Amino acid sequence: MKDQVLHLRITLALSAIDDLIPSYMQVEEDKAISNGNVAICIIDEEGMVYGRMYGNDKVRKRQSYKIAWTKASQVWLTGVKTGDYERLVFNKVVDMNANGIQAPDLIGWEGGQPITLSDGTQLSIGFSGFRGATDLEIVTKAFKKI
């Protein structure tokens, strides 16, 4: 039953993102990045992966999802937002390979973040296709709606 509830909550959040995208497309700086071909990857505590790609350009959606996956999986391994983790590594607070992330896969772009649902469920989320701050914001807004 818990899995069904989580699946429903994630489905609602994905739908909320679909509703939010048009308003972000009005911001030229966000639109210019991928023209609305954005993607989200969600990994739950058990390693179940959820995701969705939005837009019309399959090639660009695929690229956005690849980045979203990299962000989400880094958060899943570290428990830390992507941009924050990069700062920890480059300030030598955390060893680069401390969490099993090899240098080419270390991603410092914003857009990866842990989210805790009201029932305590932890999700590791990567979003890609807008500016990093927007990637974080759209996910936060969508999950607040559920």
Protein Blocks (a to p, Z undefined) as FASTA:
>chain_A
ZZmmmmmmmmmmmmmmmmmmmmmmmpmklmmmnnopacdddddfkopacdddedjblklm
mmmmmmmmmmmmmmmmnopafklmmmmmmnomacfklnopafklpcfbghiacdddfkop
acddddehiafklmmmmmmmmmmmZZ
